[in-house]
Amino acid sequence: MTETTNQSANLGFECKLWRAADAMRSNMDAAEYKHVVLGLIFLKYISDAFEEQHAKLDADRAKGADPEDRDEYIAQKIFWVPREARWSNLKANAKQPAIGKVVDDAMLAIERDNPSLKGVLPKDYSHPRLDKQRLGQLIDLIGNIGLGDKANRSKDILGRVYEYFLSQFASAEGKKGGQFYTPRCVVQLLVEMLAPYKGRVYDPACGSGGMFVQSEKFVEAHGGKIDDISIYGQESNHTTWRLAKMNLAIRGIAGNLGKEHADSFHRDLHPDLKADYVIANPPFNDSDWRGELLKDDKRWEFGTPPAGNANFAWVQHFIHHLARTGLAGFVLANGSMSSNQSGEGEIRKAIVEDDLVDCMVSMPGQLFYSTQIPVCLWFLTRNKSNGRFRKRTGETLFIDARKLGSMIDRVHRELTEEDIQRISDTYHAWRGDKSAGNYEDIPGFCKSATLDDIRHHNHILTPGRYVGAAEVEDDGEPFEEKMARLTSALREQSAQAEKLDQIIWANLEDIGYGG
């Protein structure tokens, strides 16, 4: 029987499910097993939603409803699940040696009857390296969790499981896992700062689609409609592109991720797109982007990026795709703020001098599962006096958030909701959002700098250079009294140290040391 009651209160059930599922992967590596598990979770989700609608239609047969009418499901934005693909069929065959083929056939049938999923679902369940007994156990395990019925959709049980599993696979895969997973708190901060209420949202390195999901949540949380934003994305890794397609599909998000995976540098699937919001976490310091083939590309408005590092290729790709009033927010390695190697300093200088840099945020360490490289957030705007916010021509906000966040385990840190709110509120107040309060510089945390200030620092954009040191809180004790107290304490410590020295030397003489 499917559990649907107390999961929202049990915050640890994702962890328990992960441990149970991970125990079944045997000698299969995480990169392969990821698709086995997430494919089944996806199938269970759409099967739950289908079965709930099927039961309603079955109860209304007397009114002319037909539970086997595909159109009854499509009209409700529910995927049609043919008989051979329904979870009841998988569960009935879970202990059979041919269960792998049963699952593959189910995935093929769903793709056949739902064109938007064509070429997306994993179909490797009959492969010899996948233990069929363990596969049956996994089906039984996932079958005990409600994912797609209305009650669990409202609690976003699927979202919690899917996101948790992505993060755990990122951790298990190490560096490669970061290709498709950006920590939720980082995504949330980017979205909160950009505030994409309406328009075209573009992520040319979209991974598993987390930026889009969080954008949808932001719009809904602020009383908007998801139809107010149009989603465009691209992903170069085929299996990661499939994950993104599934991630959007299970949430009913219509997004244009292209007909297939493709490299944004060498095969831009949205060449004419001018986005209102660009939001991305591109690969850090990518040295394998084949930049030597693109030396004369029209996107390099501010200088040709070095073939050995794609950071400023990404920055200029984002700028190229920004609309006239567009905003971009993205993650880059800290080196991008100060590097002068291979012409990067000149490119950064040109971008600064064109007054595109709106805000820079230095982030705390240990946020990512895939890398220990310190990161920062860049926020760019095409026009600082376009009327959307206050006129801030020649100004840039610097935020030093390195001391924020809390450790969630021995090696990973997360920004809290309060941290995210503090950073985003600071940016909104500074740029003049109508709903935000007044902005003021806070030593050690934020500083509104001028273009001349940045020139003085040779166009280096590291926030620590601008925000200064945090003020030491005054405890109210008069200066003379504090000095007298500290002097007395120092004398007392010196006397104690001298007394300890006498005792040590006396003991050494007793045992004949130095004699």
One Martini backbone bead per residue (centre of mass of N, CA, C, O) as a GRO file, in nm:
protein
  515
    1MET     BB    1   0.097   0.036   0.022
    2THR     BB    2   0.070   0.364  -0.010
    3GLU     BB    3   0.233   0.634   0.120
    4THR     BB    4   0.049   0.960   0.231
    5THR     BB    5   0.067   1.101   0.518
    6ASN     BB    6   0.369   1.170   0.697
    7GLN     BB    7   0.603   1.288   0.509
    8SER     BB    8   0.610   1.599   0.569
    9ALA     BB    9   0.709   1.546   0.872
   10ASN     BB   10   0.937   1.350   0.754
   11LEU     BB   11   1.253   1.471   0.689
   12GLY     BB   12   1.410   1.166   0.660
   13PHE     BB   13   1.298   0.989   0.418
   14GLU     BB   14   1.500   1.046   0.192
   15CYS     BB   15   1.742   0.918   0.336
   16LYS     BB   16   1.625   0.633   0.364
   17LEU     BB   17   1.578   0.586   0.063
   18TRP     BB   18   1.867   0.621  -0.025
   19ARG     BB   19   1.999   0.394   0.142
   20ALA     BB   20   1.830   0.169   0.016
   21ALA     BB   21   1.901   0.221  -0.282
   22ASP     BB   22   2.217   0.219  -0.257
   23ALA     BB   23   2.236  -0.080  -0.150
   24MET     BB   24   2.141  -0.192  -0.455
   25ARG     BB   25   2.391  -0.119  -0.655
   26SER     BB   26   2.646  -0.243  -0.587
   27ASN     BB   27   2.881  -0.231  -0.868
   28MET     BB   28   2.742   0.023  -0.952
   29ASP     BB   29   2.771   0.322  -1.059
   30ALA     BB   30   2.631   0.627  -0.999
   31ALA     BB   31   2.596   0.729  -1.296
   32GLU     BB   32   2.410   0.485  -1.371
   33TYR     BB   33   2.209   0.452  -1.126
   34LYS     BB   34   2.067   0.721  -1.143
   35HIS     BB   35   1.879   0.638  -1.391
   36VAL     BB   36   1.737   0.406  -1.263
   37VAL     BB   37   1.603   0.560  -1.026
   38LEU     BB   38   1.484   0.819  -1.167
   39GLY     BB   39   1.309   0.663  -1.366
   40LEU     BB   40   1.125   0.528  -1.152
   41ILE     BB   41   1.028   0.783  -1.013
   42PHE     BB   42   0.892   0.897  -1.261
   43LEU     BB   43   0.697   0.661  -1.315
   44LYS     BB   44   0.552   0.679  -1.039
   45TYR     BB   45   0.444   0.962  -1.067
   46ILE     BB   46   0.270   0.931  -1.329
   47SER     BB   47   0.109   0.689  -1.218
   48ASP     BB   48  -0.031   0.828  -0.981
   49ALA     BB   49  -0.179   1.045  -1.144
   50PHE     BB   50  -0.329   0.848  -1.325
   51GLU     BB   51  -0.477   0.672  -1.109
   52GLU     BB   52  -0.644   0.902  -0.989
   53GLN     BB   53  -0.795   0.972  -1.252
   54HIS     BB   54  -0.903   0.688  -1.309
   55ALA     BB   55  -1.083   0.668  -1.055
   56LYS     BB   56  -1.267   0.907  -1.121
   57LEU     BB   57  -1.371   0.799  -1.398
   58ASP     BB   58  -1.482   0.532  -1.291
   59ALA     BB   59  -1.695   0.673  -1.096
   60ASP     BB   60  -1.817   0.830  -1.381
   61ARG     BB   61  -1.952   0.632  -1.585
   62ALA     BB   62  -2.259   0.717  -1.560
   63LYS     BB   63  -2.162   1.010  -1.699
   64GLY     BB   64  -1.951   0.905  -1.943
   65ALA     BB   65  -1.691   0.813  -1.843
   66ASP     BB   66  -1.344   0.725  -1.959
   67PRO     BB   67  -1.057   0.570  -1.830
   68GLU     BB   68  -0.944   0.505  -2.152
   69ASP     BB   69  -0.924   0.814  -2.222
   70ARG     BB   70  -0.667   1.006  -2.314
   71ASP     BB   71  -0.799   1.297  -2.316
   72GLU     BB   72  -0.867   1.307  -2.004
   73TYR     BB   73  -0.558   1.359  -1.936
   74ILE     BB   74  -0.451   1.583  -2.117
   75ALA     BB   75  -0.655   1.802  -2.010
   76GLN     BB   76  -0.496   1.767  -1.709
   77LYS     BB   77  -0.186   1.730  -1.746
   78ILE     BB   78  -0.168   1.411  -1.790
   79PHE     BB   79  -0.013   1.135  -1.834
   80TRP     BB   80  -0.028   0.874  -2.045
   81VAL     BB   81  -0.077   0.528  -1.930
   82PRO     BB   82  -0.027   0.240  -2.037
   83ARG     BB   83  -0.080  -0.069  -1.928
   84GLU     BB   84   0.230  -0.175  -1.944
   85ALA     BB   85   0.323   0.099  -1.756
   86ARG     BB   86   0.200   0.033  -1.501
   87TRP     BB   87   0.276  -0.017  -1.177
   88SER     BB   88   0.116  -0.280  -1.137
   89ASN     BB   89   0.287  -0.436  -1.350
   90LEU     BB   90   0.561  -0.410  -1.217
   91LYS     BB   91   0.486  -0.535  -0.942
   92ALA     BB   92   0.393  -0.815  -1.059
   93ASN     BB   93   0.710  -0.845  -1.197
   94ALA     BB   94   0.947  -0.800  -0.983
   95LYS     BB   95   1.026  -1.129  -0.948
   96GLN     BB   96   1.106  -1.146  -1.237
   97PRO     BB   97   1.359  -1.200  -1.469
   98ALA     BB   98   1.202  -0.988  -1.686
   99ILE     BB   99   1.187  -0.695  -1.555
  100GLY     BB  100   1.368  -0.528  -1.740
  101LYS     BB  101   1.185  -0.548  -1.994
  102VAL     BB  102   0.931  -0.432  -1.866
  103VAL     BB  103   1.050  -0.149  -1.819
  104ASP     BB  104   1.141  -0.082  -2.104
  105ASP     BB  105   0.855  -0.109  -2.228
  106ALA     BB  106   0.730   0.115  -2.058
  107MET     BB  107   0.907   0.348  -2.161
  108LEU     BB  108   0.832   0.318  -2.461
  109ALA     BB  109   0.523   0.357  -2.429
  110ILE     BB  110   0.534   0.645  -2.313
  111GLU     BB  111   0.682   0.775  -2.551
  112ARG     BB  112   0.474   0.697  -2.768
  113ASP     BB  113   0.219   0.856  -2.605
  114ASN     BB  114   0.448   1.098  -2.534
  115PRO     BB  115   0.616   1.315  -2.725
  116SER     BB  116   0.770   1.493  -2.501
  117LEU     BB  117   0.943   1.207  -2.418
  118LYS     BB  118   1.113   1.162  -2.653
  119GLY     BB  119   1.428   1.032  -2.570
  120VAL     BB  120   1.435   1.048  -2.233
  121LEU     BB  121   1.410   0.772  -2.125
  122PRO     BB  122   1.524   0.508  -1.970
  123LYS     BB  123   1.658   0.180  -2.143
  124ASP     BB  124   1.857  -0.030  -1.923
  125TYR     BB  125   1.714  -0.271  -1.748
  126SER     BB  126   1.824  -0.536  -1.925
  127HIS     BB  127   2.098  -0.519  -1.841
  128PRO     BB  128   2.332  -0.734  -1.708
  129ARG     BB  129   2.454  -0.531  -1.477
  130LEU     BB  130   2.158  -0.551  -1.372
  131ASP     BB  131   2.016  -0.659  -1.098
  132LYS     BB  132   1.703  -0.805  -1.086
  133GLN     BB  133   1.652  -0.833  -0.784
  134ARG     BB  134   1.716  -0.538  -0.713
  135LEU     BB  135   1.509  -0.413  -0.900
  136GLY     BB  136   1.263  -0.534  -0.755
  137GLN     BB  137   1.323  -0.398  -0.481
  138LEU     BB  138   1.306  -0.106  -0.588
  139ILE     BB  139   1.012  -0.117  -0.676
  140ASP     BB  140   0.898  -0.179  -0.396
  141LEU     BB  141   1.010   0.071  -0.256
  142ILE     BB  142   0.883   0.295  -0.441
  143GLY     BB  143   0.585   0.183  -0.411
  144ASN     BB  144   0.570   0.308  -0.096
  145ILE     BB  145   0.557   0.595  -0.249
  146GLY     BB  146   0.403   0.889  -0.271
  147LEU     BB  147   0.401   1.131  -0.558
  148GLY     BB  148   0.138   1.204  -0.783
  149ASP     BB  149  -0.071   1.279  -0.608
  150LYS     BB  150  -0.227   1.546  -0.484
  151ALA     BB  151  -0.116   1.544  -0.194
  152ASN     BB  152   0.192   1.510  -0.284
  153ARG     BB  153   0.209   1.752  -0.471
  154SER     BB  154   0.158   1.971  -0.249
  155LYS     BB  155   0.435   1.866  -0.094
  156ASP     BB  156   0.659   1.787  -0.294
  157ILE     BB  157   0.778   1.495  -0.282
  158LEU     BB  158   0.922   1.463  -0.550
  159GLY     BB  159   1.110   1.705  -0.525
  160ARG     BB  160   1.258   1.604  -0.275
  161VAL     BB  161   1.362   1.337  -0.386
  162TYR     BB  162   1.499   1.436  -0.644
  163GLU     BB  163   1.690   1.643  -0.513
  164TYR     BB  164   1.828   1.455  -0.313
  165PHE     BB  165   1.938   1.254  -0.522
  166LEU     BB  166   2.107   1.450  -0.684
  167SER     BB  167   2.292   1.531  -0.449
  168GLN     BB  168   2.395   1.242  -0.383
  169PHE     BB  169   2.513   1.183  -0.662
  170ALA     BB  170   2.710   1.415  -0.661
  171SER     BB  171   2.869   1.307  -0.421
  172ALA     BB  172   2.931   1.017  -0.538
  173GLU     BB  173   3.073   1.133  -0.812
  174GLY     BB  174   3.178   1.405  -0.761
  175LYS     BB  175   3.288   1.612  -0.992
  176LYS     BB  176   3.077   1.517  -1.213
  177GLY     BB  177   2.813   1.592  -1.057
  178GLY     BB  178   2.830   1.911  -1.111
  179GLN     BB  179   2.707   1.913  -1.401
  180PHE     BB  180   2.385   1.872  -1.272
  181TYR     BB  181   2.437   2.020  -0.978
  182THR     BB  182   2.286   2.276  -0.784
  183PRO     BB  183   2.250   2.407  -0.506
  184ARG     BB  184   1.962   2.524  -0.384
  185CYS     BB  185   2.065   2.784  -0.239
  186VAL     BB  186   2.195   2.905  -0.493
  187VAL     BB  187   1.951   2.913  -0.673
  188GLN     BB  188   1.770   3.079  -0.484
  189LEU     BB  189   1.948   3.330  -0.479
  190LEU     BB  190   1.946   3.399  -0.777
  191VAL     BB  191   1.636   3.423  -0.801
  192GLU     BB  192   1.585   3.635  -0.578
  193MET     BB  193   1.762   3.856  -0.712
  194LEU     BB  194   1.628   3.862  -1.001
  195ALA     BB  195   1.321   3.828  -1.018
  196PRO     BB  196   1.133   3.635  -1.237
  197TYR     BB  197   0.820   3.729  -1.325
  198LYS     BB  198   0.876   3.818  -1.641
  199GLY     BB  199   0.964   3.626  -1.925
  200ARG     BB  200   1.283   3.533  -2.040
  201VAL     BB  201   1.445   3.226  -1.955
  202TYR     BB  202   1.807   3.153  -1.944
  203ASP     BB  203   2.002   2.831  -1.977
  204PRO     BB  204   2.311   2.716  -2.128
  205ALA     BB  205   2.369   2.525  -1.842
  206CYS     BB  206   2.111   2.342  -1.711
  207GLY     BB  207   2.125   2.060  -1.655
  208SER     BB  208   1.850   1.953  -1.447
  209GLY     BB  209   1.674   2.242  -1.407
  210GLY     BB  210   1.679   2.409  -1.131
  211MET     BB  211   1.635   2.706  -1.222
  212PHE     BB  212   1.343   2.663  -1.330
  213VAL     BB  213   1.206   2.555  -1.078
  214GLN     BB  214   1.271   2.803  -0.898
  215SER     BB  215   1.128   3.011  -1.076
  216GLU     BB  216   0.848   2.894  -1.043
  217LYS     BB  217   0.835   2.923  -0.736
  218PHE     BB  218   0.864   3.227  -0.730
  219VAL     BB  219   0.616   3.308  -0.890
  220GLU     BB  220   0.408   3.162  -0.705
  221ALA     BB  221   0.495   3.300  -0.431
  222HIS     BB  222   0.413   3.596  -0.585
  223GLY     BB  223   0.130   3.548  -0.750
  224GLY     BB  224   0.192   3.421  -1.011
  225LYS     BB  225   0.243   3.292  -1.343
  226ILE     BB  226   0.407   3.057  -1.522
  227ASP     BB  227   0.314   3.179  -1.806
  228ASP     BB  228   0.497   3.450  -1.771
  229ILE     BB  229   0.720   3.239  -1.843
  230SER     BB  230   0.998   3.162  -2.055
  231ILE     BB  231   1.179   2.864  -2.143
  232TYR     BB  232   1.542   2.837  -2.189
  233GLY     BB  233   1.768   2.572  -2.299
  234GLN     BB  234   2.094   2.398  -2.240
  235GLU     BB  235   2.273   2.076  -2.302
  236SER     BB  236   2.562   1.871  -2.357
  237ASN     BB  237   2.456   1.634  -2.190
  238HIS     BB  238   2.253   1.379  -2.253
  239THR     BB  239   2.167   1.267  -1.969
  240THR     BB  240   2.116   1.549  -1.846
  241TRP     BB  241   1.901   1.639  -2.047
  242ARG     BB  242   1.702   1.419  -1.960
  243LEU     BB  243   1.672   1.512  -1.670
  244ALA     BB  244   1.553   1.789  -1.740
  245LYS     BB  245   1.303   1.691  -1.889
  246MET     BB  246   1.187   1.538  -1.645
  247ASN     BB  247   1.184   1.770  -1.438
  248LEU     BB  248   0.975   1.937  -1.603
  249ALA     BB  249   0.751   1.727  -1.656
  250ILE     BB  250   0.669   1.666  -1.350
  251ARG     BB  251   0.585   1.996  -1.333
  252GLY     BB  252   0.458   2.115  -1.603
  253ILE     BB  253   0.698   2.241  -1.770
  254ALA     BB  254   0.741   2.453  -2.041
  255GLY     BB  255   1.035   2.382  -2.232
  256ASN     BB  256   1.318   2.496  -2.430
  257LEU     BB  257   1.580   2.239  -2.487
  258GLY     BB  258   1.555   2.119  -2.735
  259LYS     BB  259   1.586   1.821  -2.931
  260GLU     BB  260   1.882   1.825  -2.804
  261HIS     BB  261   2.190   1.799  -2.734
  262ALA     BB  262   2.426   2.086  -2.681
  263ASP     BB  263   2.673   2.314  -2.749
  264SER     BB  264   2.670   2.651  -2.685
  265PHE     BB  265   2.927   2.737  -2.847
  266HIS     BB  266   2.901   2.535  -3.120
  267ARG     BB  267   2.557   2.497  -3.075
  268ASP     BB  268   2.329   2.721  -3.085
  269LEU     BB  269   1.978   2.682  -3.024
  270HIS     BB  270   1.946   3.022  -2.954
  271PRO     BB  271   2.063   3.261  -3.152
  272ASP     BB  272   1.806   3.490  -3.123
  273LEU     BB  273   1.806   3.521  -2.826
  274LYS     BB  274   1.649   3.760  -2.591
  275ALA     BB  275   1.684   3.784  -2.258
  276ASP     BB  276   1.564   3.884  -1.943
  277TYR     BB  277   1.699   3.612  -1.820
  278VAL     BB  278   2.010   3.503  -1.689
  279ILE     BB  279   2.075   3.165  -1.560
  280ALA     BB  280   2.384   3.021  -1.412
  281ASN     BB  281   2.613   2.711  -1.395
  282PRO     BB  282   2.895   2.681  -1.515
  283PRO     BB  283   3.174   2.548  -1.584
  284PHE     BB  284   3.469   2.550  -1.423
  285ASN     BB  285   3.751   2.624  -1.577
  286ASP     BB  286   3.727   2.538  -1.877
  287SER     BB  287   3.977   2.368  -2.095
  288ASP     BB  288   3.759   2.193  -2.305
  289TRP     BB  289   3.605   2.415  -2.525
  290ARG     BB  290   3.744   2.487  -2.803
  291GLY     BB  291   3.835   2.797  -2.852
  292GLU     BB  292   4.019   2.790  -3.115
  293LEU     BB  293   3.746   2.771  -3.306
  294LEU     BB  294   3.638   3.089  -3.187
  295LYS     BB  295   3.809   3.357  -3.231
  296ASP     BB  296   3.574   3.515  -3.435
  297ASP     BB  297   3.340   3.553  -3.260
  298LYS     BB  298   3.062   3.764  -3.208
  299ARG     BB  299   3.055   3.736  -2.883
  300TRP     BB  300   3.348   3.887  -2.855
  301GLU     BB  301   3.312   4.204  -2.758
  302PHE     BB  302   3.558   4.211  -2.511
  303GLY     BB  303   3.715   3.957  -2.609
  304THR     BB  304   3.923   3.692  -2.641
  305PRO     BB  305   3.912   3.402  -2.505
  306PRO     BB  306   4.078   3.166  -2.363
  307ALA     BB  307   4.139   2.833  -2.441
  308GLY     BB  308   4.202   2.752  -2.119
  309ASN     BB  309   3.929   2.937  -2.048
  310ALA     BB  310   3.562   2.979  -2.023
  311ASN     BB  311   3.458   3.209  -1.843
  312PHE     BB  312   3.453   3.457  -2.066
  313ALA     BB  313   3.270   3.307  -2.257
  314TRP     BB  314   3.023   3.294  -2.082
  315VAL     BB  315   2.984   3.592  -2.021
  316GLN     BB  316   2.950   3.670  -2.329
  317HIS     BB  317   2.712   3.485  -2.386
  318PHE     BB  318   2.517   3.619  -2.192
  319ILE     BB  319   2.528   3.904  -2.309
  320HIS     BB  320   2.437   3.831  -2.598
  321HIS     BB  321   2.141   3.720  -2.468
  322LEU     BB  322   2.059   4.002  -2.383
  323ALA     BB  323   1.844   4.220  -2.334
  324ARG     BB  324   1.813   4.558  -2.308
  325THR     BB  325   1.672   4.489  -1.998
  326GLY     BB  326   1.858   4.276  -1.894
  327LEU     BB  327   1.943   4.000  -1.666
  328ALA     BB  328   2.230   3.858  -1.491
  329GLY     BB  329   2.294   3.535  -1.319
  330PHE     BB  330   2.606   3.385  -1.192
  331VAL     BB  331   2.845   3.131  -1.170
  332LEU     BB  332   3.188   3.157  -1.046
  333ALA     BB  333   3.499   3.160  -1.009
  334ASN     BB  334   3.700   3.364  -0.824
  335GLY     BB  335   3.917   3.422  -1.050
  336SER     BB  336   3.731   3.612  -1.229
  337MET     BB  337   3.780   3.878  -1.040
  338SER     BB  338   4.134   3.879  -1.088
  339SER     BB  339   4.231   3.779  -1.342
  340ASN     BB  340   4.531   3.827  -1.587
  341GLN     BB  341   4.519   3.596  -1.772
  342SER     BB  342   4.505   3.577  -2.109
  343GLY     BB  343   4.321   3.858  -2.104
  344GLU     BB  344   4.104   3.869  -1.870
  345GLY     BB  345   4.148   4.155  -1.754
  346GLU     BB  346   4.058   4.306  -2.016
  347ILE     BB  347   3.773   4.197  -2.029
  348ARG     BB  348   3.680   4.293  -1.753
  349LYS     BB  349   3.738   4.592  -1.801
  350ALA     BB  350   3.538   4.627  -2.040
  351ILE     BB  351   3.283   4.551  -1.878
  352VAL     BB  352   3.312   4.771  -1.662
  353GLU     BB  353   3.331   5.022  -1.860
  354ASP     BB  354   3.030   4.943  -1.969
  355ASP     BB  355   2.846   4.912  -1.712
  356LEU     BB  356   2.744   4.590  -1.633
  357VAL     BB  357   2.810   4.580  -1.329
  358ASP     BB  358   2.598   4.541  -1.051
  359CYS     BB  359   2.694   4.266  -0.890
  360MET     BB  360   2.891   4.121  -0.614
  361VAL     BB  361   2.940   3.780  -0.478
  362SER     BB  362   3.083   3.631  -0.208
  363MET     BB  363   3.120   3.300  -0.114
  364PRO     BB  364   3.109   3.040   0.061
  365GLY     BB  365   3.234   2.756   0.139
  366GLN     BB  366   3.119   2.427   0.081
  367LEU     BB  367   2.856   2.412  -0.124
  368PHE     BB  368   2.977   2.193  -0.304
  369TYR     BB  369   3.005   1.860  -0.415
  370SER     BB  370   3.228   1.895  -0.670
  371THR     BB  371   3.381   2.148  -0.522
  372GLN     BB  372   3.638   2.367  -0.358
  373ILE     BB  373   3.595   2.603  -0.523
  374PRO     BB  374   3.563   2.918  -0.502
  375VAL     BB  375   3.275   3.137  -0.521
  376CYS     BB  376   3.069   3.349  -0.734
  377LEU     BB  377   2.852   3.627  -0.807
  378TRP     BB  378   2.705   3.751  -1.099
  379PHE     BB  379   2.569   4.083  -1.200
  380LEU     BB  380   2.405   4.183  -1.495
  381THR     BB  381   2.346   4.483  -1.705
  382ARG     BB  382   2.256   4.670  -1.981
  383ASN     BB  383   2.077   4.893  -1.797
  384LYS     BB  384   2.088   5.136  -1.525
  385SER     BB  385   1.852   5.342  -1.686
  386ASN     BB  386   1.552   5.186  -1.767
  387GLY     BB  387   1.325   5.215  -1.511
  388ARG     BB  388   1.300   4.963  -1.324
  389PHE     BB  389   1.502   5.124  -1.157
  390ARG     BB  390   1.724   5.292  -1.036
  391LYS     BB  391   1.967   5.507  -1.105
  392ARG     BB  392   2.316   5.340  -1.141
  393THR     BB  393   2.531   5.483  -1.279
  394GLY     BB  394   2.855   5.386  -1.191
  395GLU     BB  395   2.750   5.138  -1.013
  396THR     BB  396   2.848   4.892  -0.749
  397LEU     BB  397   2.776   4.600  -0.578
  398PHE     BB  398   2.918   4.469  -0.272
  399ILE     BB  399   2.927   4.124  -0.141
  400ASP     BB  400   3.019   3.962   0.171
  401ALA     BB  401   2.935   3.601   0.228
  402ARG     BB  402   3.160   3.411   0.370
  403LYS     BB  403   3.020   3.398   0.677
  404LEU     BB  404   2.795   3.241   0.578
  405GLY     BB  405   2.628   2.984   0.694
  406SER     BB  406   2.586   2.618   0.744
  407MET     BB  407   2.670   2.323   0.867
  408ILE     BB  408   2.548   1.987   0.766
  409ASP     BB  409   2.839   1.876   0.770
  410ARG     BB  410   3.175   1.819   0.752
  411VAL     BB  411   3.175   1.942   0.418
  412HIS     BB  412   2.891   2.102   0.424
  413ARG     BB  413   2.721   2.394   0.309
  414GLU     BB  414   2.452   2.630   0.395
  415LEU     BB  415   2.215   2.846   0.321
  416THR     BB  416   1.992   3.021   0.470
  417GLU     BB  417   1.704   3.188   0.456
  418GLU     BB  418   1.827   3.441   0.594
  419ASP     BB  419   2.068   3.474   0.408
  420ILE     BB  420   1.914   3.506   0.143
  421GLN     BB  421   1.749   3.751   0.236
  422ARG     BB  422   1.982   3.943   0.301
  423ILE     BB  423   2.111   3.956   0.021
  424SER     BB  424   1.861   4.024  -0.155
  425ASP     BB  425   1.769   4.277   0.002
  426THR     BB  426   2.023   4.441  -0.048
  427TYR     BB  427   1.998   4.453  -0.357
  428HIS     BB  428   1.709   4.570  -0.377
  429ALA     BB  429   1.766   4.830  -0.221
  430TRP     BB  430   1.996   4.936  -0.403
  431ARG     BB  431   1.826   4.927  -0.686
  432GLY     BB  432   1.513   5.015  -0.606
  433ASP     BB  433   1.292   4.859  -0.500
  434LYS     BB  434   0.974   4.934  -0.404
  435SER     BB  435   0.963   4.701  -0.161
  436ALA     BB  436   1.212   4.809  -0.048
  437GLY     BB  437   1.433   4.943   0.138
  438ASN     BB  438   1.695   5.097   0.263
  439TYR     BB  439   2.020   5.170   0.184
  440GLU     BB  440   2.338   5.054   0.341
  441ASP     BB  441   2.640   5.045   0.441
  442ILE     BB  442   2.837   4.750   0.558
  443PRO     BB  443   3.089   4.671   0.724
  444GLY     BB  444   3.197   4.356   0.585
  445PHE     BB  445   2.945   4.329   0.357
  446CYS     BB  446   2.869   4.623   0.214
  447LYS     BB  447   2.920   4.812  -0.110
  448SER     BB  448   2.897   5.118  -0.281
  449ALA     BB  449   3.053   5.158  -0.587
  450THR     BB  450   3.256   5.309  -0.809
  451LEU     BB  451   3.428   5.328  -1.095
  452ASP     BB  452   3.675   5.457  -0.959
  453ASP     BB  453   3.716   5.241  -0.745
  454ILE     BB  454   3.773   5.012  -0.951
  455ARG     BB  455   4.014   5.146  -1.086
  456HIS     BB  456   4.189   5.156  -0.826
  457HIS     BB  457   4.163   4.817  -0.841
  458ASN     BB  458   4.214   4.723  -1.140
  459HIS     BB  459   3.929   4.570  -1.194
  460ILE     BB  460   3.877   4.434  -0.936
  461LEU     BB  461   3.588   4.224  -0.789
  462THR     BB  462   3.653   4.185  -0.492
  463PRO     BB  463   3.469   4.254  -0.216
  464GLY     BB  464   3.692   4.275   0.012
  465ARG     BB  465   3.814   4.551  -0.110
  466TYR     BB  466   3.537   4.728  -0.035
  467VAL     BB  467   3.393   4.660   0.255
  468GLY     BB  468   3.586   4.586   0.462
  469ALA     BB  469   3.568   4.600   0.799
  470ALA     BB  470   3.418   4.508   1.063
  471GLU     BB  471   3.261   4.630   1.322
  472VAL     BB  472   3.319   4.682   1.650
  473GLU     BB  473   3.145   4.634   1.918
  474ASP     BB  474   3.024   4.843   2.157
  475ASP     BB  475   3.017   4.799   2.523
  476GLY     BB  476   3.043   5.098   2.689
  477GLU     BB  477   3.325   5.113   2.793
  478PRO     BB  478   3.543   5.308   2.908
  479PHE     BB  479   3.860   5.357   2.809
  480GLU     BB  480   4.013   5.384   3.083
  481GLU     BB  481   3.889   5.129   3.213
  482LYS     BB  482   3.977   4.925   3.001
  483MET     BB  483   4.288   4.974   3.027
  484ALA     BB  484   4.310   4.907   3.329
  485ARG     BB  485   4.200   4.617   3.308
  486LEU     BB  486   4.405   4.507   3.098
  487THR     BB  487   4.664   4.577   3.258
  488SER     BB  488   4.600   4.405   3.507
  489ALA     BB  489   4.575   4.133   3.356
  490LEU     BB  490   4.865   4.134   3.243
  491ARG     BB  491   5.015   4.137   3.514
  492GLU     BB  492   4.894   3.874   3.622
  493GLN     BB  493   5.000   3.691   3.394
  494SER     BB  494   5.303   3.756   3.438
  495ALA     BB  495   5.321   3.654   3.732
  496GLN     BB  496   5.235   3.363   3.670
  497ALA     BB  497   5.463   3.301   3.469
  498GLU     BB  498   5.700   3.353   3.668
  499LYS     BB  499   5.616   3.138   3.877
  500LEU     BB  500   5.630   2.896   3.677
  501ASP     BB  501   5.930   2.922   3.613
  502GLN     BB  502   6.038   2.868   3.900
  503ILE     BB  503   5.923   2.583   3.928
  504ILE     BB  504   6.065   2.455   3.685
  505TRP     BB  505   6.360   2.516   3.768
  506ALA     BB  506   6.351   2.369   4.039
  507ASN     BB  507   6.295   2.087   3.916
  508LEU     BB  508   6.548   2.075   3.738
  509GLU     BB  509   6.757   2.093   3.971
  510ASP     BB  510   6.665   1.829   4.120
  511ILE     BB  511   6.755   1.652   3.846
  512GLY     BB  512   7.032   1.801   3.729
  513TYR     BB  513   6.985   2.026   3.539
  514GLY     BB  514   7.281   2.195   3.428
  515GLY     BB  515   7.512   2.062   3.636
   0.00000   0.00000   0.00000
